[in-house]
Amino acid sequence: MPPRLNIWPACRALSIRTRAFAQAAQPGPAAHSRGLADNTTSRLPPSASGALPPSMLPESEPPAYTSKENEAALNQLRMIEYGLSPLDSSVEGHKYGLPELPLPSQKHTKHRYDAVITQVTKLLMRDGKLAKAQRDMAMILNYLRTSPPPKLDPSKPLLPGAPPAHHLPLDPVLYLGLAIDSVAPLIRMRGFKGLAGGGKSLEVPMPLRARQRRRTAFQWILDVVNKKKSKGSGRTMFPHRVAEEIVAVVEGRSSVWDKRLQVHKAGTSNRANLTHSGIKGMI
Amino acid sequence: MSAPNCLRGLVRPSATIPISAPRTAAPRVAPIALVRSAPFSTTAINARRQDPNQQGGGGKGHVRQGKKLKLGKFKKNAVESKGKPPLPGERKAYRKRITLSNDNAIPVPWLKDLDADDLASAKNIARVLALPEEVQDQLRASEAFKPTQCWGMFRKPSLLVRKESVDLMNRMQASVDRKQTLRLVVTGDKVTGKSMMLLQAMAHAFLNNWIVIHVPEGQELTTACTEYAPIPNTEPVQYMQPVYVLKLLQAIKRANEKILAKTYTVSGHPELPQNITPNTPLLALCNAAKEPDSAWPVFQALWNELTAQGANRPPILLSLDGLAHVMRVSDYRSPAFELIHSHDLALVRLFTDALGGAVHFSAGGAVLAATSRNNAPRSPSMELSLAQREAEQTAGKEAAEVPQKDPFFRGYDDRVEAVLRSVQVLRLGGVSKLEARALMEYWAASGMLRATVDEKTVTEKWTLAGSGVLGEMERAALLTMRI
């Protein structure tokens, strides 16, 4: 009798699993879609003070090639070994997997930057040189990051809900947006020709949309900037002048605040014109 | 003198009093407006302008009435200058100023200061370490920081220890142990950290009590922007650059003050303005240069002392950034109006001799040079030599793939090739992902990178930066509109 009909070789083929199968397809990258398989685990020394957020602290010094993604990939390889098909159908057959939907806005080429930043950068642009304007904007943000926190002026209040002053430099996008939104006028004066009598135009206050308000405010800021003198020379000078004016706006020193006040006063005095019979149905 | 004349001397002179006496009688009391000697002038206005002591007088002289032809009436809105214009050099100083800290940045809790052997130990690869205060001052004195580097964004100036830096420091250390001189050229693509590698070498040298002599920009020596003068009794004629050398001496003095005070001369220097006797501290020798005139002899004396054989000297690091500029014909002209080769400038020759291996330091040391990819002139000989040395290093002894001279090209320079015949070459490229991660964690911990640093982000920035070119990583992650 050949020995292979014996029961024991069959027992030998049995394996004992020490860990449970992953029942469903694991979320996360699959084995064949991982192009990142280097050991780039953090080597930060563990700090007892806990000053860092927990996401930045490794639990311990992990051995090489042990990350969560690697673990998932190894599990999937084991399941393939057992003849199961653990691969996610959304990942299988695609070199880089399917994108997560809906796409986050920053993944879209045209929306990769903050809305205010995009608009203001285009206002900085001269002669159609967008790349230069973008570099200038990066320098403005950099200046805001490195300048000392602004000393707020209570008589020129910023938007309600603004963070405290010492938070601003570390979030320069917020800093810039806050400055622009705070000095932005709410209205503009629209003149209706010849309605005020004697050939004069009738000034009527009109509300502005957010984008229009930001545009007006930043044009005012640019007007001031273009009249300023540079301290130094070189390509950083224009962005530094803009950034200095932004700081001046937040600190309440800028003359842009007066312009805003002027527009608002004119709007208040002319609001009676809203009921003028000549413009009925025109607004 | 007659009585009426005497009395007239007491009267206040005015235009209404007829002065009958001759002009010479009372010259001192006459008002200036009256004694105006008629200078040559065509009009009353011009005559007035020539007289600087004009007081009062009123009126502006004769101004022609009536219509005038207005030329350039569209230029009326010329901007009037407000305030005083900036002093010469002030705007450049503002542009070139170096800020080494940012008080807004969050202090990084796990950041440690550099120790003497930190840069040479392999366990520190892919860690970020801070420069101690003292070394910061020394590096600043020797102009190792550049305004284009991102020092101004973080709380403390810090360094990423790379694989190549540990390699370089170990080579420096090994050459000192064998009392030899390491001669090495750091080269690589744009913004790969060549100047930063020099800075790390200097930091290592300062921490280990070396004497550091650093030429921050090779181009300052050869673009004819500093004064030069022939050195008497040299054949062929060499040229000194007294003003630059004085500046260099002062930088050396400030950066190496402690060590120079503990190092003594072995021979006297009676030819200097101050008589330096043997056993004087080298610091006193440096102090002997007060004027540009005496700077070159003092520098030469200092160099002779540092390279004196058999003397007890600390190791010496001699470094230069922007090698291509000193490996070409300079912009200076000889009295015969011929261009001077850079190697005929005495300071450059001193460096190239050391780089070529003609100088021996008694306690060993290093001569380092870094090439630059910005604003560097083409130097075909240098490029070829560096490529040859690199090929020889990698291929071992066989010279099969070593690049050869183009036989139809005339722009090669034998003197440059002689200098670079036996140097080592350290080529820098991108950093590994591990190093990139360490750096990005430092950025994030300082609050300058507002993103989660995980494998995906690291790989993204590493790839965007052309496989981890450090300057490009900074551009992709720090200097962008997307913060």
Interface residues (C-beta under 8 A of the other chain):
Chain A: G35 L36 D38 N39 T40 T41 S42 R43 L44 P45 S47 S49 A51 L52 S55 M56 S67 E69 Q106 R112 Y113 D114 I117 T121 Q134 M137 A138 L141 N142 R145 T146 S147 P148 P149 P169 L170 D171 P172 V173 K229 S230 K231 G232 S233 G234 T236
Chain B: K82 G83 P86 R91 K92 A93 Y94 R95 T99 N102 D103 N104 A105 I106 P109 W110 A126 R127 G152 M153 S432 K433 L434 A436 R437 A438 E441 A444 A445 G447 M448 R450 T452 V453 E455 K456 V458 T459 L479 T480 M481 R482 I483
